[in-house]
């Protein structure tokens, strides 16, 4: 990018801001939760651990600065997404030879990886680097595919394995030598070099080199058949085809060499292809003759036919029909051309991000940022302001804040970060409306204080007015006399109270003794109740064991009953089996005992359950009795406590009544002292009355002064109200929106941090970071920045910074600069290229119109190709517009490579001695096969760019292939013969007219003579 470009100027200003004037690069570290849910606390803890480790090892990693969300609330608001799923960290570093960007990113990648937190390293620097990687990988694929493709085509064309190897050897040597030369030029002379230099060097050299070899080998094969002698065949080959190759190579050389006149470095870097073409021509004209002479006919082994190439029936038919009906041919060309030319939108894409495959981490990271932040956050637009004077003063900061405010209101701008807006939002405390609001509140409070003082003075004045009347003092003196009489009455009453209190003291002592006796008796009763409860408890425990006994007895009785029943059953079974035993006395006795026992046991068994129920009822009664005894015991305990408290109270009452009797006696004694004091008070009041009469005259003067003070405070209150109304109006006016920073804030530590972030060390350069709503690589973002440029032109006029230099930087502004510079370079270099090639063609052909037709057909091919390429790319590449540099490279390739085929045709055309129409028809038949073969090889070489995956290279490849199809099937076999035929007709018509004029002149001369 030229230094005059605005983005270059901005980059220069930012570079000057950095300590040491180094050019900083930046990386954005992205932590994402991996889902729509916010980052969990364990994930945040892991992120915090990584960030602390980065801070500790910042110098070892070669990092210059690290801005994290842990740096304070302001940074947290800026670097944490609203949904809490994503946290960003900004990393800045300086590139040097010792630590290239690949090393830095590799070290960072190892340190920041977290197993359960998806992490990405991204930013415009890494996107550009990944784009370079993708191009390099594309070059490797292209080299391999191109070599294989060329080998296959050459084997098919020449039916020999030797020719392809020799061709690839000569072209390969040309490529390696030219690449080495270019490398030395870059190192020694800073020759322009870019990602595309090597790509185009490969496809152009292998493409036209193979084309030239096909032309040379075909002509050599043809001359071997004609001459018989190898050396003579070589000489004739290079006198004819060699001359064509030289002229063609010279045209390509001139075409690429003119790119050095471009200002844009990317375009200038493509001029390196001219070096490759020059080396190629030298190699082809040295190595090829060597192999031809050395091998002769063996070059074409195993082929034994040396008749040369056959005429092209396709080109012969097309050129014949075109020459026969030139106007119809032109109409057909127009029908093909006009829709495609008119259908071209002329819109170009500047989205370098689209050139990077989704598999690259840098693109994935930018996509995550776009999903959770403003899309422009990954590549902000930077406004750099450079002044001759320091900018850290009130007036300059006010201008910078107004500029930030104006930028923030531009449609498409999401956030603006600047020295006065470090969080992306205005600081309310630094604006007059907020400051006047606080002053207004203070004025209101002051006014309230004035009112309070005024009211107080008024109250004092009113109270002073009451001092004119001294009758109250006289009443006070009379009241004191009455108080003396009352004091005497009080002394008598207190003596009676003392006597009553002494009687109460003796009664309280008797009450205390009775309560002590009650407490002792109740304690005895409580002890007896406790013993009774213990006895019942032991009785209950003893009887409780019978519960299990009843159960055991019942089980035993039931067992015995079952035993007797079994005996009876067994005896019955025996007597049934042995009837004779039924009469036995012992058996009958056993049977009787068994039946009697069963009957008795049955009666006993039936009485056990009622007995158990009675036992259980008795046990429940015991439990209730024990519970009641417990409650009685607790109640007696409470009685004891109550009696104790009553006794204590009676004792206290006895003591209190005694103290009361003593106190009342003392009061009675002191009452006489009070009477004496009141007598003295009466005398003092009389003296006071006399003094107040003297003071009354002086208080009138004081009242007048207070009245005047009250009136003055009223005036002050009105003034404060007026000031309050003014401040309220000011806070609502436009002037109140102005930025104002107090000195203590300006020189405070917090604002100094903002100055360090957004200003240079000498405070003469300021930076404003602008976040866009759109993808910074998109056309929409470019439109927003274009609007910004329009507003910035007049933004500082009439301000203190009117003479300051402004420059917008960043990816979006760089794309705008590309658009302007690339467009201007394209127009200039294309015109120079066409003129240069046209002059060379005129010198070669020694004619004017055929070179004009060639240049016109090439330019028409270019226009048609753009429309067709845009249509095809929309279908195949799924893009709306062609990449910004595709038209330029397409033009260069079509003109420089297409002129080759035109020179092939023109040189053969000049060899044929016939009328122009017949000569072009015969030349077309002879060269058609060579041109089509060459176009297939060149098109296939460019097609090898498609697997690279780089959109620009794919679109250039499609454009070149479309151009080659148009040249080889329409422009050269149809349009060019039609134009040559029209030129021939025009020439014949002109000759006939001249002949007719000459005959007419002769007739006139003969008549005159």
Buried (B, 14 or more C-beta within 10 A) or exposed (E): BEEEBBBBBBBBBBBBBBEEEEEBBBBBBBBBBEEEEBBEEEBBEBBBEBBEEBEEEBEEBBBBEBBBBBBBEBBBEBBBBEEBBBBBBBBBBBBEEEBEBEEBBEBBEEEBEEEEBBBBBBBBBBBBBBBBBBBEBBBEBBBEBBBEBBBEBBBEBBEBEBBBBBBBEBBBBBBEBBBEBBEEBBEEEEBBBBBBBBBBBBBBBBBBBBBBBBBBBBBBBBBBBEBEEBEEBBBBBBEBBBBBBBBBBBBBBBBBBBBBBBBBEBBBBBBBBBBBBBBBBBBBBEBBBEBBEEBBBEBBEEBEEBEBBEBBEBBBBBBBBBBBBBEEBBEBBEEBBEBBBEEBEEEBBBBBBBBBBEEBBBBBBBBBBBBBBBBBBBBBBBBBBBBEEEBBEEEBBBBBBBBBBBBBEBEBBBBBBBBBBBBBEBBEEBBBBBBBBEBBEEBBEBBEEBBEBBEEBBEBBEEBEEBEEBEEBEEBBEEBEEBBEEBEEEBEEBBEBBEEBBEBBEEBBEBBEEBBEBBEEBBEBBEEBBEBBEEBBEEBEEEEEBEEEBEEBBEEBEEBBEBBEEBBEEBEEEBEEEEEBBEEEEBBEBBEEBEEBBEEBEEBBEEBEEEBEEBEEEBEEBBEBBEEBBEBBEEBBEBBEBBBEBBEBBBEBBEBBBEBBEBBBEBBEEBEEBBEEBEEBBEEBEEBBEEBEEEEEEBEEEBEEBBEBBEEBEEBBEEBBEBBEEBBEBBEEEEBBBBBBEEEEBEEEEBEBBBEBBBBEEBBBBBBBBBBBBBBBBBBBBBBBEBBBEEBEEBBEEBBBEEBBBBBBBBBBBBBBBBEBBBEBBEBBBEBBBEBBBEBBBEBBEBEBBBBBBBBBBBBBBBBBBBBBBBBBBEEBEBEBBBBBBBBBBBBBBBBBBBBBBBBBBBBBBEBEEBBBEBBBBBBBBBBBBBBBBBBBBBBBBBBBBBBBBBBBBBBBBBBBBBBBBBBBBBBBBBBBBBBBBBBEEEEEEEEEEEEEEEEEEEEEEEEE
